[in-house]
């Protein structure tokens, strides 16, 4: 049985189980920490860096989704410094690809868009890259638009960890990184794809979408992914 630990989050003493992360402890205590790459039930990777928090005694920010709690730890999830940092991270995500919300199939149902609105981001202070990115429409049911991808790898992890198909992977590095299917084959030519749609539901933006759906219908249900993940963890 995991041991119960005590820690402070934003000055409030909370209890959590040994082995849990700061993010898990915070959410179990009703405290909000923003995330984009994290999805409950999947292995955390700390890629989006939006869940960075301040920990007393550590002179750098740490990712809440991958940092285990310690007894007596004191965590700050909100501060002027964290707000500035998170806004910069969101702005960098917007300029890296072509996130034109008005013409995106997930407009109004996008986690990136919602988070920017929540943080009061109405403009971006950096220059947009405007890369020339492709759209893979080869699949009979789904479409992959690299212009909307934020490289959160939720699709990669849900395909590998829940479906066991291992269709998706990230190729190249830095600004040239792309999500690819089956050793850079077109998605519609993938022999491993089971057409389950878990990757589409896990995607926080309009990068993965189902064909034939209007904007108002394109609602992602990643809560179903969470349920499936916990069932699998329980051996169901």
Rosetta blueprint (number, residue, H / E / L):
1 X L
2 X L
3 X L
4 X E
5 X E
6 X E
7 X E
8 X E
9 X E
10 X L
11 X L
12 X E
13 X E
14 X E
15 X E
16 X E
17 X E
18 X L
19 X L
20 X L
21 X E
22 X H
23 X H
24 X H
25 X H
26 X H
27 X H
28 X H
29 X L
30 X L
31 X L
32 X L
33 X L
34 X L
35 X L
36 X L
37 X L
38 X L
39 X L
40 X L
41 X L
42 X L
43 X L
44 X L
45 X L
46 X L
47 X L
48 X L
49 X L
50 X L
51 X L
52 X E
53 X E
54 X E
55 X E
56 X L
57 X L
58 X L
59 X L
60 X L
61 X L
62 X E
63 X E
64 X L
65 X L
66 X L
67 X L
68 X E
69 X L
70 X L
71 X L
72 X L
73 X L
74 X E
75 X E
76 X E
77 X L
78 X L
79 X L
80 X H
81 X H
82 X H
83 X H
84 X H
85 X H
86 X H
87 X H
88 X H
89 X H
90 X H
91 X H
92 X H
93 X H
94 X H
95 X H
96 X H
97 X L
98 X L
99 X L
100 X L
101 X H
102 X H
103 X H
104 X L
105 X L
106 X L
107 X L
108 X L
109 X L
110 X L
111 X H
112 X H
113 X H
114 X H
115 X H
116 X H
117 X H
118 X H
119 X L
120 X L
121 X L
122 X L
123 X L
124 X L
125 X L
126 X L
127 X L
128 X L
129 X L
130 X L
131 X L
132 X L
133 X L
134 X L
135 X E
136 X E
137 X L
138 X L
139 X L
140 X L
141 X L
142 X E
143 X E
144 X E
145 X E
146 X H
147 X H
148 X H
149 X L
150 X L
151 X L
152 X L
153 X L
154 X H
155 X H
156 X H
157 X H
158 X H
159 X H
160 X H
161 X H
162 X H
163 X H
164 X L
165 X L
166 X L
167 X L
168 X E
169 X E
170 X E
171 X E
172 X L
173 X L
174 X H
175 X H
176 X H
177 X L
178 X E
179 X E
180 X E
181 X E
182 X L
183 X L
184 X L
185 X E
186 X L
187 X H
188 X H
189 X H
190 X L
191 X L
192 X L
193 X L
194 X L
195 X L
196 X L
197 X L
198 X H
199 X H
200 X H
201 X H
202 X H
203 X L
204 X L
205 X L
206 X L
207 X L
208 X E
209 X E
210 X E
211 X L
212 X L
213 X L
214 X L
215 X H
216 X H
217 X H
218 X L
219 X L
220 X L
221 X L
222 X H
223 X H
224 X H
225 X H
226 X H
227 X H
228 X H
229 X H
230 X H
231 X H
232 X H
233 X H
234 X L
235 X L
236 X L
